Amino acid sequence: MSVINDSSLYPRFLLTGFPGLEARYGLISIPIFLVYATSIAGNITILFIIRTESSLHQPMYYFLSMLALTDLGLSTTTLPTMFSVFWFQAWEIPFNACLVQMYFIHVFSIIESAVLLAMAFDRFVAIREPLRYAAILTNTVIVGIGLAIAGRALALVFPASFLLKRLQYRVINILSYPFCLHQDLIKTTVSSRRVSSIYGLMVVIFSMGLDSLLLLLSYILILGTVLSIASKAERIKALSTCISHICAVLTFYTPMIGLSMIRRYGQNASPIVHVLMANVYLLVPPLMNPIVYSVKTKQIRDRILRKLKKQSLEKRN
């Protein structure tokens, strides 16, 4: 077996699109391009509306800005290799470039999980302490939360990249997806992967695993607070402020659980199913979040419609 273990040499990694459908990549790339274009345009629109509307300079919308920035980061991280595979049939990716892409994919995924948790905390404070909401979630507190979220993700994922770089690989390694993921890179190594696997599991447990438990706890506390409200109309109003966030949580965690289940129990499934689930996991949340918040959040929806009407009137004049 040909193995590379010299730091002056690097193994070759080959990305994979949809096996067996290479002749249809041009057609397949059309919906993928539309997803990327919609995701990027939608998240930029959310950021623009929040930035230009002073009435939206509130904690809830600051956290929504963090979510939009994270989705933009996730989309732009995977975009280059996706289109190099589907448009140019350029399968090979340098080892260091693969590590960098893997690093940022997992960093942005962990950040998104934490931002969703912060948004749940925001909803809890808004419902539990409406009169002290602005006093509790000050700009300083929000900036601190944002820095803690980013710092945790950057610190957690960095050792994973370092550990992967120390492993030995074959001269040519075929990956399962059109982008680099930690669990996929580990499969290609020919040396002991025990430390890297254990560390990767610990990262998942102490990031998304912990966040999901705290999210569940947050909604238990929110539900308890809502049920203590005497007025039925006020209870419905309080719960309605959480609908967009609940949709965002489901959009993020459902594909992630589906991908994990396919990897664990779908060994006999077609490789196309694995690639499809991985694409859904990384492409759907950035696509759906701006759509959900634009449709379900009246303040965002009204500002977008107002901007569109204003532009329409200016063109007519």
PyMOL commands that set and color helices and strands:
alter all, ss='L'
color gray80, all
select helices_A, chain A and resi 22-52+54-56+59-86+95-128+130-136+139-165+182-188+194-227+232-240+243-265+271-296+298-316
alter helices_A, ss='H'
color red, helices_A
select strands_A, chain A and resi 3-4+12-14+92-93+169-170+172-174
alter strands_A, ss='S'
color yellow, strands_A
deselect
rebuild
show_as cartoon
